[in-house]
């Protein structure tokens, strides 16, 4: 099966009463606007970047619950990445 790329759909100038919103006309089945797939590691690193000082996990030591921040968890993940078996 051969798939050929179609040129991008034309955009129309926004109507005067649209508040500046442009309309884009696409062919049915056009995948050009499909978002890139997210991976679990990508989502994790995004979360670390935005919430690095917040608690990611809690663990119990004695009777007290202690936090592990996203930054600490990221450091532990990176340490273990280097220990993977081929």
N, C-alpha and C positions, 0 to 999 in steps of 0.2 A: 504494500500500500504506500503510495507516494502522497506526502502532505506538502502543500505549497503554502508559503506565507503570503497573506494578503496585505496590501498597504494599509497603514493606520486609517481608521475611520476619520472623516472630516469633522471638525468641531464647528459649531455655529456660534456666532457672536451672541452674547447674552441679551435677551430681550430687555427693553428699557425698564420693565416693571419686575424683573426677576431678582433684583438685589445683587446682580453681578454673577449669578450662577450660570455656568456654561453647560450646555447639553452636548453630550457625546453620543453619536450614533454608532452602534457596533453591529456587526453581523452576528447572527445566532451561532453559538458555539465558539465565539472569539475568546481565547484564553489569555489575551494580552493583559487583562486587568486582574488576573488571578494572583493573589498574594503568594510570595515565596513560602514554601513549606517551612514550618518551625520545627526544630528538633528540641528534645528535652535539654541537652547541654546548652543550646542557644537561649532557651527560656530561663534556665538556671543562671547563666552569666548575666543576662539582662536584669534579673531580680537582684543578684549580688550587687550590680552596679548602682541600683536605685535604693536598696534597703540594706546596705552592708552592715549597719550597726544594730539592726533589729534582730530579735530572736528568730532563728529558723527552726530550732529544735529545743526541746527541754528534756533533761535527763534527771533521774532521781539519785541523789547521793545522801544516804541516810534517810532523813525525813524531809529533806529540802530539795526542791526542784531548781535546777540550775540551767541557765540558757547557753546555747551555742549560737553565736551570731552567724549571719550569712557569710561574713568575711572569714570567720574561723572555719566554717564548713567548707568554703571554697579552698582554703589553704589545705585542709585535710584531703579534699578530693584531689587536688594537684599533687600532693605527696603520694597518694595511692596510684595515680595515673602512671607515675614513673616505675611502679612496682609490678605492672601488668606482665603476665606471661605472654610470650609470643605465640 
